[in-house]
Amino acid sequence: MSYRRIEITPEASKILSKVKEKHSALIFHQSGGCCDGSSPMLLDKEDLYLDESDVYLGDLDEVPFYMNQDQYEYWKHTYLIIDIAEGRGASFSLEIPLGYRFLVKSRLLNAAELAHFGLD
């Protein structure tokens, strides 16, 4: 069985596709910092420096998703669903000019997922 930590809704995937038409190399990052805080931000890959404090959670439509380690400690027992909402967020994320913002929905990992990820 294949286990994942993250997925994207079809609606969010459509917006991601529109952004991908204008930008070649993208990355999602959820920092827990200022502005929208725990909202995922979609950035040009060149605009973000990753280091050992960033945790890779998987790819969404071939775009890697990272989370800051401190934020990950709060979210490590959850399965993340990246969705979209109308309205401008307070971030520098690339979907903002389209009139949308990415957001996170989540559910707790089940027993098998917890075991697989070494979190039981």
C-alpha positions, 0 to 999 in steps of 0.5 A, a space after each residue: 500500500 502506498 501512503 501519502 501525507 498530502 493531497 490537493 483538491 481538484 479545484 486547487 489543482 486547477 488554480 495551480 495549473 494556471 500558475 504553472 502556465 506562467 512559472 516553470 519551477 514552483 514550490 509550496 512552503 508552509 512556514 507558520 510565520 508572518 502574514 497568513 501564517 500557516 497558509 501554504 504559499 506557492 512560490 518560484 523555487 528560486 525565491 525560497 532557500 530550503 535548509 535542514 529545518 524544512 520537511 518535505 511532505 510530497 509533491 502536488 501535481 509535480 510541485 514539491 511541498 515543504 513545511 518548516 520543522 517547527 510547524 511540522 511538529 504541530 501537524 505531523 499527526 495529520 493528513 493535509 488537504 490543500 484546497 483553494 478559496 476565493 479572496 486575497 490572502 495576506 501573503 506573497 503566494 503566486 495564486 493571489 493575483 488570480 483572486 484565490 488563496 490556498 488553504 489547508 484542511 486536515 484529518 488525523 492520520 489513521 493507525 496504519 498511517 501513523 505506523 507507516 510514518 513511525 509516529 505510533 
